[in-house]
Amino acid sequence: MGVETAQETFTLEEILASVKESHKLILWNDDINTFDHVIYCLIHHLQYTETQAERIAWKVHTEGKCAVLEGPYVELEIYRKILKAEGLTVSVE
């Protein structure tokens, strides 16, 4: 009786990106979330002040996206999942 495992394939770009020391958590503009909800999430999950969270929310609204956190990929991936569970559109670059 054998066990089959799924093989994952990665591009060189993906591998190099995963070993980079610093990544960015990007918050994207969407037509779903209110300013109040975005501000709440930034304060509650990322410990921004209300003023900082408001500035970020406006930057996302006017520019389409904003880097909200920088650090190791593994740490940012945790925050990405938390914010995504709140309904925000986020990615790690």
Buried (B, 14 or more C-beta within 10 A) or exposed (E): EEEEEEEEEEEEEEEEBEEEEEBBBBBEBEEEBEEEBBBBBBBEBBEBEEEBBBBBBBBBEEEEBBEBBEBEBEBBEEBBEBBEEBEBBBBBE
